[in-house]
């Protein structure tokens, strides 16, 4: 049987280690990391009807990345991943997703840590998309 004071010390040490780990990760790249964000893009009117916010799915496969799930409710088509902050919308470099209309298929994208406000927008609504 362990002593209550020993359990408190161990719990405090674990909590301290967790806080140090979280603080170190936050220093490396906080919200607003724009290293993978491309140029500002213009979206056609009513793009919100043909796009959807990505769903945060936790840490990515490699350090410094996060996983995002593309909603399966989107219809078949090609989508671009954009970051939107206020009135400014920027393309996330190299992120294009093809959806085949299968609601059982899970589609994830791995992005740099700290990216927020991400959307999958139908490519037809991205003005000047190649």
N, C-alpha and C positions, 0 to 999 in steps of 0.2 A: 504494500500500500504506500503510495507516494505522499509526501508531506505537502499540504496546501501552499506553503511558501515556495517550495520547489516548482510546483506547477505554475505559480504566478510569475516566477523569474523566467522560466522557459517560455511562457506565453509572451512575456514582455520582450524577450530577446527575438523571438520570431516576428513579432509585430514591428520591431525596430528594423530588422533585416528587410522586411517587406517594404517599409517606407523608404529605406535607402535605395532599394532596387527600383521602385517607382520613380523616385526623384532623379536617379541617374538616367532612366529611360526618357523622362521628360526633358532633361537637359540636352539629350542627343537630338531630339526633334520634337518640338511641341506642335500644338494645333496651328495650322497655318503654314506648314512646311510646303513651300511652292516649288521644290526642286523638280517635280515631275509635271508641273502644270505648264501647259503651252500657252499660245497666244489667246487673247480675248476673242471670243466668237459672238456672232449675232445669231439669235434664234428667231425663227419665223413665228408670227402670231399663232396662238393656240398650241404651242409646243407642249404645254403641260398636259394636254389631253392625250398626247402620244408619247409620253415619257413617264418615268417613275423614279422615285428616290431609291438608291441602292440601300441594301440592308447590311449593317455591320455584322460580320461573322467571326470576329476575334482576330487573334494574332495570325500572321501569315506563316508560310512554310520556312522562310528564311528570316534572319534577324533584321529588324528595321522595316518590316512589311506588315500590312494588315490585309485580311481577307474580307471581300465584300460580295454579297450574293445579289445577283440580278433577279428581280421578281419574275416569276413564271407566268404572271397574269398578262404580261405584255404580248401582243400578237407577233406573228412571224415577221422577221425583218432584220435589218442591220441597224445597230444602235451605237452611238458614240457616248463615251463617258465624259461628262462635263462636271466642273466644280462651280457652284454658284454661290456668291457672297453678295448679298444685296442686289444691286442692279448689274453687277459685273459677272459675266459668265466666261469661264476659260476652259479650253479643251485640255483633257488629261492626256499627255503625250502617249501616242501609240495604243490607245485603248479603244478597240472596236469589238463589238460583240455581235455574233450572228445567232439569232434565235429561230428555232424551227417550229415553234408552236406546240411543242411537247411539254405539258405542264408537269410531267414527272421528272424531267431533266433538270439537274441542278447546275447552274452556271455561276462560277465564281471568278472574280478578278483579284489579283494580288497587286496592291498599290503601296506606295511609300507610307510609312508611319506618319500619322498626324494629319492626313488629308480628311477633310470634312465636307459636308453639304454636297454629296455626289449624286448625280442623276444619270440614268440611261435615257438618252434622247434619240428618237427615231432620226436616222441620218437625213431623211428628207427635210427635216426642220432645222438643220444646221446650215445656215447660209454660207455658201462657199465651200462646202465639204467636198472632198475629192472622192 
